[in-house]
Amino acid sequence: PVLVPVVGLTMPIMWLYLLINVITQYVCIRGVFILTTECTSLTVTLVVTLRKFLSLIFSILYFQNPFTAWHWVGTAVVFMGTLLYTEVWSSMQAALRGAKVKAKKTE
């Protein structure tokens, strides 16, 4: 048993873990439902994928598991997909083109 400091209850540690898990899952799914009403389904999928990725990284670090070559491949795929979806590359190219055009006009 463990003493819950805020409420002063004593309960088995596994019940406390279960309670914390239920609360965090509720917060997560509520956030996804709110995001679904505000964004497109592709954006929601991207955000959920990034959340899962961060959860995986946290798990690897917390449990001190090795970060293998397949983890690096997955990391590269997640970040490339995110960058492609957010159109970072085209924005950077447009900004660079704009800077070149301004430089030619001032000459």
C-alpha positions as CSV (number, residue, x, y, z in Angstrom):
1,P,0.0,0.0,0.0
2,V,0.9,3.6,-0.6
3,L,-0.3,6.8,1.0
4,V,-1.9,9.2,-1.5
5,P,-0.7,12.6,-0.3
6,V,-3.5,14.9,-1.5
7,V,-6.4,12.9,-0.2
8,G,-4.8,11.0,2.6
9,L,-5.9,7.6,1.4
10,T,-4.0,4.4,1.5
11,M,-4.4,2.2,-1.5
12,P,-2.4,-0.5,-3.3
13,I,0.2,0.9,-5.7
14,M,-1.2,-0.9,-8.7
15,W,-4.6,0.8,-8.1
16,L,-2.9,4.2,-8.0
17,Y,-1.0,3.4,-11.3
18,L,-4.4,2.3,-12.8
19,L,-6.0,5.6,-11.7
20,I,-3.2,7.7,-13.1
21,N,-3.3,5.8,-16.4
22,V,-7.1,6.3,-16.7
23,I,-6.8,10.0,-16.0
24,T,-4.0,10.5,-18.6
25,Q,-5.8,8.4,-21.2
26,Y,-8.9,10.5,-20.6
27,V,-7.0,13.8,-21.1
28,C,-5.4,12.4,-24.2
29,I,-8.6,11.2,-25.9
30,R,-10.4,14.4,-24.9
31,G,-7.6,16.3,-26.6
32,V,-7.9,14.2,-29.7
33,F,-11.7,14.7,-29.9
34,I,-11.2,18.5,-29.5
35,L,-8.5,18.4,-32.2
36,T,-10.8,16.5,-34.5
37,T,-13.4,19.3,-34.4
38,E,-10.8,21.9,-35.2
39,C,-8.5,20.3,-37.8
40,T,-8.6,17.9,-40.7
41,S,-8.3,14.2,-40.1
42,L,-4.8,14.1,-41.7
43,T,-3.6,16.8,-39.2
44,V,-5.1,14.8,-36.3
45,T,-3.4,11.6,-37.6
46,L,-0.1,13.5,-37.8
47,V,-0.4,14.8,-34.2
48,V,-1.4,11.4,-32.8
49,T,1.6,9.8,-34.6
50,L,4.0,12.4,-33.2
51,R,2.5,11.8,-29.7
52,K,3.1,8.1,-30.1
53,F,6.6,8.7,-31.3
54,L,7.4,10.9,-28.3
55,S,5.9,8.3,-26.0
56,L,8.2,5.6,-27.6
57,I,11.2,7.8,-27.1
58,F,10.3,8.4,-23.5
59,S,9.8,4.7,-23.0
60,I,13.2,3.9,-24.5
61,L,14.9,6.5,-22.3
62,Y,13.1,5.6,-19.1
63,F,13.5,1.8,-19.4
64,Q,17.1,2.3,-20.8
65,N,16.5,0.1,-23.9
66,P,18.9,0.3,-26.8
67,F,18.1,2.7,-29.6
68,T,18.6,0.5,-32.6
69,A,19.0,1.2,-36.3
70,W,15.3,0.5,-36.9
71,H,14.5,3.2,-34.3
72,W,16.6,5.7,-36.3
73,V,14.8,4.7,-39.5
74,G,11.5,5.2,-37.9
75,T,12.6,8.5,-36.5
76,A,13.7,9.7,-40.0
77,V,10.4,8.6,-41.5
78,V,8.3,10.4,-38.8
79,F,10.3,13.6,-39.2
80,M,10.3,13.5,-43.0
81,G,6.6,12.9,-43.1
82,T,6.0,15.8,-40.7
83,L,8.2,18.1,-42.7
84,L,6.6,17.1,-46.0
85,Y,3.1,17.5,-44.6
86,T,3.7,21.0,-43.1
87,E,5.3,22.0,-46.4
88,V,8.5,23.3,-44.7
89,W,10.5,22.6,-47.8
90,S,8.4,24.6,-50.1
91,S,8.2,27.5,-47.7
92,M,12.0,27.5,-47.4
93,Q,12.4,27.4,-51.1
94,A,9.9,30.3,-51.6
95,A,11.7,32.3,-48.9
96,L,15.0,31.7,-50.6
97,R,13.6,32.6,-54.0
98,G,12.1,35.8,-52.5
99,A,15.5,36.7,-51.0
100,K,17.2,36.2,-54.4
101,V,14.6,38.3,-56.2
102,K,15.1,41.2,-53.6
103,A,18.8,40.9,-54.0
104,K,18.6,41.3,-57.8
105,K,16.2,44.3,-57.5
106,T,18.6,46.1,-55.2
107,E,21.6,45.7,-57.6
